[in-house]
Amino acid sequence: MLAIAQIVVSIILIALILLQERTSGLSGILGGGGEGSFYQTRRGLEKFVFWATIASAVVFALLALADLLL
């Protein structure tokens, strides 16, 4: 039962990660220039996807830990 839950949560987590907006190239990771380099507040659907990604990652970790202990 835990394995099935892990598979479902992992599919949801992958989909949520792919939905998030990506910065362009290595300069976005390192905080380099470009027009997208300023701080921007998440709003609406983007905020929901961000928090749902965190929540599903926590649920996945807890399921993995439960599977390890049980």
VENRAUR-V810074 format. One record per pair of residues at least 24 apart in sequence whose C-alpha atoms are under 6 Angstrom apart, sorted by the first residue. I is the first residue (numbers start at 1). J is the second residue. D is the distance in whole Angstrom. If there is no record, write none. Layout:
BEGIN
i=I j=J d=D
i=I j=J d=D
END
This chain:
BEGIN
i=13 j=56 d=6
i=16 j=53 d=6
END
